Amino acid sequence: MSSISGFLIVKPENGGIWDLFKFLAMNNQQSVAKFLEGSHGNGGVFEEEVNSDNRWVIVVSIIARKVVKMFGKPLEWTGYLVEFILNLLSLNGNFLGLAYRILHGDVVIPQRGSETFISAVGHLDGRIDLYKSDMLLKDFNEPDILNNLLKPEKGNQALLDLCIMASKLAYENAKVVRNVVNLHWKMHFVDFYNCWNGKVHMGFLESLGLGTRKNTSTFQENLQVKNVNSGNLNGLYASNPSSEDYKLSTSNQQGGLDQSSDKKLLLVMGERTAYYFVKSKLKSLLKEHKNAKFVVTGHSLGGALAILFPTVLILHEEDEVMQWLLGVYTYGQLRVGNRQLGRFMESRLEYPDPKYFRVVYCNDIVPRLPYDNKTFLYKHFGICLYYNSLYIEHKVDEEPNPNYFGIRFLIPEYMNVVWELFRSLIIGHMHGLEYKECWESTLLRIVGLAIPGLSAHSPVDYVNSVRLGRMDQFR
């Protein structure tokens, strides 16, 4: 594999609106250099790296980062307030119960970080028990279970369910995660890592390891665009890696560091970043459990991080770790790179058996971002398990309406979100109380009437797709 030749990182805080205007209107290279940090150093970007083909990508990235910075803290505080209110209601018996407790002076105040404090995502879908978990544990005694679980068919329903439940659980705090994994799933919870660039939960079963989603701490940190110029890779979409992280990894690939400084820097980075924490712990677990396999999974941004984890492992030539990879299962994952990255990863994850599966529910807007067009060039790869609003599974290369704003899909999108709202009111009667949706989920679906695709990103539909899904009989 050829080494990475350079990198380009957007630094929106280093320039102003006037610099952005001069770059957009006059292609002023000195102005754009303020926003970029690359392998040539700050301000040392070559003109070909920011040519007209890349100009809009850079401008949109800078604007998006500035908007996120502006609204990041207010959104974070709003999130804290919403979660506090949701927990206040749930701990006190919802609206009527809270009113009763207020009158009697017996109100339970939510404590963030406690076993009873649930995230907003957890309130949308309160299911915590695994579907047919007894069957999953029993099946591990069968000699061919690992091969069977890798097949993207009905037979891997137990693994798909385990992955979506782990992805959903990753939004919770450490005490909630430990309680669910140990008491409800009857598995061993390894640890909860609170790194500078996020939180990582790791669970481990005798024959199956789970490294779940990295849940970033603030909304602002969730969006950092990194453009990587390489003979093999281009246009990686990542979150939270600092330029120091990337310089370290690229220098390692190029042999640009001597052996002693390389080891010292790796030690420092191993103490700082979630990636090195997970990789180090995973290696020790695999040495301890010789017959183990591990799965990487995540929902939304966590899904993007899930596929980026083996990508970086491959870049770092961690062949010993990769041979124990059972699979990567993502849910509502956004795009992480271009076609070149897809070809690079497919050659390593699809042979001899496919190991990467993207689960997409209906009109979910997130898997359609960033855009797959001539400007942004983002492209999904891997096997897509697409579920429509009837929970019928289709095995496709790309979900329908890949860029969301297709005109011919507009009316069906609005009709579909009305159907989903109606379905949420009757699904409990159709399939049992387990599937009855709470008022928080119904409220989100009402909001989704204005923005089709928003409510479709909820884990509720992904859990339902796995548990109620059936294959298309006509494919």
N, C-alpha and C positions, 0 to 999 in steps of 0.2 A: 504494500500500500504506500502510495506516495505521501510524503509529509505535507502538513498544512503550510501553505505558502504565506498566509497573512490573515489578519482579521480586522474587522471594522466594528466599532461599538458606538452607538448613539449616546451623546452626553448633552441632553437638551438644556441643562442648567448652565452650560458654559457660554451661551449666546442669547441674544435677544430677538424680538420680533423683527427689528430692522435688519438684522443679519439674515434672518430667514427670508425676508422679502427680497433682499439683494441677490440671494442665491437663487430664489425661484424666478425672479424677473430677469436677472442679468447673468445667471450662472457664475456668480462671483465665488471663486474658489477659496479666497481668504476668509470670506464670511462663513462658508460651510465648514471650513477647517476648525472653527471654534466649537462646533457641535460634535466633532468626530474624534475618536481616539482609535488609532490603528497600530499595526505592526511597525509603522514608520515613526511612531511617536505622536504626541499631540501636535496638531497643525501640520504634520508631515505627510498628508494624504496625497497620493498621486491623482492627477486629474482623471485618469481612466477609471478610477474606482468610484467616482461620482459623476459619471457621464449622464447624458439625457435619459438613458434607459433606467437608471437608478434614482434619478432626481426626485420623482414623485414618491418613491418608496421612502426615501430619507425624509422628505418634507412631511409626509403623513406620520411617520414615526416620531418626528420631533414634536409636531402638533399634539399627537395623541399623548405623548409623555408629559407635555406641559399641562394639558387638560387634566390628566390623572394626578399630577402633582398639585394642581389647584384645588381639585375636589377630593383628593385622597383622604385627608384628615376628616373633613365633614362627613364623608361617606363612612369612614371607620367609626366615628362617634355615633352616627345614625344606626349603624349595625349593632353597636353595643346597646343602644337604647331599645331597639327592636327586640333583641335577644332578651334583655331584662324584662320587658313587658310580656313577652311570650312565656318566659319562665315564671313570672309573677302570676300569670293567669293559670298556667298548668299546675303549679304547686298549691294553688288555692281553690281549685275546682272551677276554673274558668270564670266567666263574668258574674253569674249569680253567686257562686261560691265565694268569690273575692268580696262581693258586696256584703255577704253575710258575715265574713270574717272581719271586715272593717268595722261593722256595727258591734261586733263582740270583742274587738281589740285583739284578734288572734291571727293576724296576717303573717304568713311565712315569707320572709325576705330571701330572694334567690342569692346564692353565694357563687360567684364566678369561679370556676375551677373545681367545684365540688362534684360528687357523684350524681347529684340530681340536677345539675345545670346542663341543659341540652342546647345544642346549637340551633340556629334557625332551620338548617337543613334537616336536623333530627326532628324538629316539630312538623315539618312537611310530611315526613314518613316515619312513623314511630315504630315500625317493625325492626326488631333486633335479632330474632331467632332465625337460624338458617333453615332453608326449605329442604326437607328430607335430609337433614344433617346426619341422621343415623345411617342412612344408606351410603352417604359419602364416606363415613368412617369405616363402615363394613367393607366397602369396595376396595379399600387400600390393601386388603388381604389377598386380592386377586392378582396374579402375576402380571397380567397385561393391562392393569388399570391405567398406568401412565400413558401408554400408547392410545388407549381408548379416550382418555380425557382430552387429548390433543385434537381429536377430530371435531370439526365445526358442525356437529349434528346434535340431535336431541340427547344423545348419550352423555354429553358433557354438561348437562343442565346443572348438576350439583356443583361443578367447578365454576360455571358462570355465575351461579347464585352466590357462592362463597366470595367471588371477586367483587361483585357489585355491592354486597353487604360490607365487605372490608373497605371498599372505596367510600361508601357512605359513612361508615364509622370513623373514617379518618378526619372528618370535620370536628370531631368531639375532643374534649380535653382528656388528659392522660388517665384520670380516675375513671371516667366513663368508659374509655377504651379497655382499660384493664378489667373492669367489672364485667363487661360484655364478653370479652374473649375468654376469661377464666371461668366465669359462672354460667354463661349461656351457651357458649360454643364448646366449652370443655377442652380448650386448647391452652397451650403455654404462651403467655405474652412475654416476649423477650424484653423489650424496653421502649421507652418513649424518649426520643432525642430532641432536645430543644436547642437547635443550632442557630448561629447568627443569621442564617439565610432561610430559616424555616423550621418546621417541626416534622419529625419522621416517626412513624409508628412501625414497629416490626413485630409480627406474630410468627410463631413457628409451631408446626405440627410434626409429628414423627417422620412422616414421609412427604410433607409439603411445607415449604417456607413461604411466607407472604411478606414482601416489603411493600407497604401501602403508600398512598399518596403523600407527597410533601405538601403540607398545608401552610401557605405563606401567611405571614403575620399581618401585613397591611395591604390594602387595595393597591396602593401605589407600587409596591414591590412586585405585584403580579404581572406587570407589563414591562419587560425590558427586551428590546429587539437587538439581536446580535447577528450581524452579517458575517459569514465566514467564507473567505475565498479560498478554494482548494481545487486540486486536480480531481478529487473524488467527491467532495462535499461542498455544498453552497447553500446559503440561505437558511441556516438553522434558526428556529424560533425557540427561545429559551427564556427562563425567568430567574432573576436574582443572582446569576453569576457575576462577580465583579471582574473588572479588567485584570486584576491581579490573578484571579483564578484562571482566567483564560490564558494569560501569558505563561503561567506555570505549565498548563497542559500542552500548549503549543510548543513551548521550549523543550519539554520532555520528548515530544514527537520528533523535533528537529535535531535533537542532540545538542541544543544550544547551551546547555548548562553542564558544568563539570559534575562528576559523580558525587562529590562531597556536598556541593551547594544544592544539587538536586535532592539529595536525601534530607537536608535541612529544611528546604522549602516544602517538600512533601509532608514532613512532620508538622510544620506550621499549618499548612492547609488542611491536613488531616484533623487538626484540632478546631478548625474553623467552619468547614463546610459540611452540609448534610451528605453530599455525595461520598466523601471519604469516610464519614462515619458509617454509612450503610455498607459500603464496599468492604471495609475492614471487619465489621461485625458479621457480614455475610460469609466472608472467607473463614472466619473462625467457626461459624455454625456448620459450614459444609465439611470442615475438617473433623468436627465432632460427630456429625451425622453422615456417615459415608454414603448411604443410599438415598440421601435427600435430593429433592429437586426444589427449585424456587420459582415463584410466580411474581411478576411485577404487575400491579394493577392500579387504576385510578379513575376518577370521574372528573370531567371538565378539564381545568388546568392540570389537575393531578394526572389525567390520562396522557397529556402531552409530556409531562415529566416522566411518566412511566415508560414511554417509548424512548425518551432521551437517555434514560439510565443505561440500557443495553447499548445504545449508540455510543455513549462515552466509554463504556467498557470495551467495545470493539476498537475505538480509537486508541485506547490505552493498551491494546493488545492483551486484554485479560482473557485469554483463551481458556484457561483452566476454569474460571468462573462461568464463562458462557456455556461450557459443555453441560453444566448442571441446570441451565435455564429450561424450565418446562414450558413456559409461554408468557406472553404479554397480552393482557386483556384490558382494553380501555372502554370507557363509556362516555359518550358525548364529548369526545376528545377534539380539540381544535387542531388545525394543521400545524406541523412543526418544520416543514422544509419544502424544497422544490423536488422536481422529478429526479434530479441527479441524486439527491439524498435517498429518495425512494428506491432507485435502482441499487444503490450501494447497500442499503439495509436488506432489501428483499433477497439479494444474493446470499445473505448470511442468516436470514430468519425463515426462509421458505423451503430450504432443502436440508435434509431429505424430506422433512415433514414441516408443514406450516406452523409457526409458533407465535404469530402476531395476529390478533383479531380485534377489530374495531366494532363495537356495538353502537349503532345509531338508531335513535327512536324518531321516526316520522319527520316532523318539521323542525326539530331541534335546531336552533340558529347557530349554536356554538361550533358544531363540526363543519359549518360552512364558512368559518373564519380562520385566519385571514383569507382574503379572496383568491380564488383560482382563476386568474386572468392574465393578460399580457403584461400588466404593470407589476403585479405582486408575485406572480409565478409560483405561488404555494400549491402543493399537490399532496393529496393523501396517498398512502401506500398500505400494503397489507390487505388481508381479507376483511371485507365489510359485511357484518351481519346486520341487515337493515330490517327494522320492524315498523310496519305501518300502524295506523290507529286501531286496527282490529287485532293487533299483536300477532300478525302473520309474518314469519321470518322470510327474508329474501337474501340469498347470498349473492352479493354484487361487488363490482370493483369500486363503484362510487355511488353515494347516495343520490337520489333524484334531486333536481334543483340545486346543484352544487354551490351556487353563489347566492341562494336565498331570495334575491330580488328579481327572479325571472317573472316577466309579466304574465305568462300563461299559467303560472302557479299561484297567482295572487288570490283569485276567487276561491279556488280549492283550499288554500290556506285558511281563509276566514271561515269557510264552511266546516272545515275540519276542527277548528278550535271550538266552534259551537257544539259539535258532536262530542268533543272531549269533555266539555263542561257537563253536558247531559249524561254522558257515560259515568262521570265521577259520582253522580247522584244515585245511580242504580247499580254500580258494579258490586257493591257490598251485598245486594240481594241476589245478584247473578252468581257470584263466586265465593260468598261467605264473608263473615265479619272481618277476616284478616285483610280484605281488600277494600273495606269501607274507608273512604277518604275523610280526613279531618277538615275542620272549617278553615284552617290555614291553607291547606292545599286547594280547597274550593275557591278561596279568595284569590290565590295566585292564578287560577284558571280564569277568573273574572277579569283580572288585569291582563291576562293573555288574550282576551278578546280584542284589545287595542293593539297588541304587539304579538301577532302569531309567531310561534317559535320560542317565545320566552318561557311559558309554562311547560313546554315540551322538554325543557332541559332539566326539569325536576327529577330527582332519583326515583320518585314514585313510579313513573312510567318505565324506567329502566328495570326496576325490580319486577314490575308486572310483566314486562316483555319476556324476561327470563323465566318466570314462573308460569305464565299463562300462554307463552308463545308457542306457535305451531308452525311447521314448515309449509311453504307454498307448495301445494300439490301439483301445480302446473308447470313448475320450472323444469 
